[in-house]
C-alpha cells in the first residue's frame, strides 16, 4: 500500500530526515 504523505504535512524537516534515513527505499517498496 502507499504511504500517506499527508502525515508529513507541515513538517518538511521531519520528512527530509525520514527520506534521508532510508525512507526512500521504504517508499519504493511500498509504492
C-alpha positions as a Python dict, from the first residue, in 0.01 Angstrom:
ca = {
    (1, 'X'): (0, 0, 0),
    (2, 'X'): (101, 360, -41),
    (3, 'X'): (238, 571, 241),
    (4, 'X'): (8, 864, 322),
    (5, 'X'): (240, 1160, 279),
    (6, 'X'): (-18, 1381, 450),
    (7, 'X'): (128, 1266, 781),
    (8, 'X'): (434, 1473, 695),
    (9, 'X'): (239, 1784, 600),
    (10, 'X'): (377, 2090, 772),
    (11, 'X'): (689, 1911, 890),
    (12, 'X'): (928, 1916, 597),
    (13, 'X'): (1228, 1878, 827),
    (14, 'X'): (1091, 1550, 956),
    (15, 'X'): (1013, 1444, 601),
    (16, 'X'): (1367, 1520, 484),
    (17, 'X'): (1516, 1340, 782),
    (18, 'X'): (1297, 1037, 712),
    (19, 'X'): (1366, 1040, 339),
    (20, 'X'): (1737, 1072, 406),
    (21, 'X'): (1735, 790, 660),
    (22, 'X'): (1608, 506, 443),
    (23, 'X'): (1257, 636, 381),
    (24, 'X'): (1310, 645, 8),
    (25, 'X'): (1371, 273, -3),
    (26, 'X'): (1067, 216, 218),
    (27, 'X'): (861, 428, -16),
    (28, 'X'): (991, 238, -317),
    (29, 'X'): (895, -88, -150),
    (30, 'X'): (552, 42, -55),
    (31, 'X'): (470, 206, -384),
}
